[in-house]
Amino acid sequence: MPLLYDFNIDTVDELAARLSENTKRRRLEKGLSRKALSMMSGVPAPTIAKFEQQHSISLHGFLALAKALGYTDALKSLLNEPIFSTMEELDTINRNKNRKRGRNEFHQ
């Protein structure tokens, strides 16, 4: 299924790399070793190393690391507000605010 929003050239792999680099930077700024962050987050140190080097981690693991580093509010605000590029799209968003299910067809 095509992406609804792709206004930049970042690939999913590039986004994963950026998140892992930012996480490592925040860890180092706080003076934390992988072992210390592991103890704070419950994420095994080898998993942290793999994330920092190969940019791969489960969503649960990433959330645990971000929470341990103090980014709970930033996580809660992610995807909190709708993004739209046209008034027609905003109208569609407003019409669908209370929907409980999606449709099978794809609309661009």
C-alpha positions in Angstrom: 0.0 0.0 0.0 1.5 3.4 -0.9 2.3 5.9 1.8 -0.2 8.7 2.3 2.4 11.2 3.1 5.9 11.3 1.6 6.9 14.9 1.4 10.6 14.2 1.9 13.2 11.8 0.6 14.0 10.1 3.9 13.7 6.3 3.7 12.5 4.2 6.6 16.1 3.0 7.0 17.4 6.6 7.1 14.7 7.4 9.8 15.7 4.4 11.8 19.4 5.4 11.6 18.5 9.0 12.7 16.5 7.6 15.7 19.3 5.3 16.8 21.9 8.1 16.4 19.8 10.5 18.4 19.2 7.9 21.1 23.0 7.2 21.4 23.7 10.9 21.5 21.2 11.4 24.3 22.7 8.4 26.2 26.2 9.8 25.9 25.2 13.3 26.8 23.8 11.9 30.1 27.0 10.1 30.7 25.3 6.7 30.6 27.0 3.4 29.5 24.9 0.9 27.6 24.9 -1.2 30.8 23.5 1.7 32.8 20.8 2.5 30.2 20.0 -1.2 30.2 19.4 -1.2 33.9 17.2 1.9 33.7 15.2 0.7 30.7 15.1 -3.1 31.0 16.4 -3.3 27.5 19.4 -5.7 27.3 22.8 -4.0 26.6 23.4 -6.2 23.5 20.0 -5.0 22.1 21.1 -1.3 22.8 24.4 -2.0 21.0 22.5 -3.6 18.0 20.2 -0.6 17.8 23.1 1.9 17.9 25.1 -0.1 15.3 22.4 -1.7 13.0 19.5 0.6 13.7 17.2 -2.3 14.6 15.0 -2.6 17.7 11.5 -3.6 18.6 9.0 -0.8 19.1 8.7 -1.8 22.8 12.5 -1.6 23.2 12.7 1.8 21.6 9.9 3.1 23.8 11.6 1.8 26.9 14.9 3.5 25.9 13.2 6.8 25.1 11.2 6.7 28.4 14.4 5.9 30.4 16.1 8.9 28.7 13.1 11.2 29.6 11.3 11.5 26.3 7.9 10.3 27.5 6.1 13.5 26.6 7.7 13.6 23.2 6.5 10.1 22.5 3.0 10.8 23.6 2.8 13.8 21.3 4.0 11.8 18.2 1.1 11.4 15.7 -1.2 13.3 18.2 -2.4 15.8 15.6 -3.5 15.1 12.0 -1.3 16.4 9.2 -2.9 17.6 6.0 -1.8 19.4 2.9 -5.1 20.5 1.3 -8.4 21.8 2.5 -10.1 18.8 0.9 -7.9 16.5 3.0 -8.7 18.5 6.2 -12.4 18.1 5.3 -12.0 14.3 5.0 -10.1 14.2 8.3 -12.9 16.1 10.0 -15.6 13.9 8.5 -13.7 10.8 9.7 -12.8 11.9 13.3 -15.2 9.4 14.9 -14.7 6.5 12.6 -13.9 3.2 14.2 -12.9 1.3 11.0 -11.2 2.2 7.8 -12.2 1.5 4.2 -10.7 -1.2 2.0 -10.0 1.2 -0.9 -7.1 3.6 -1.1 -7.7 7.3 -1.8 -5.1 9.7 -2.8 
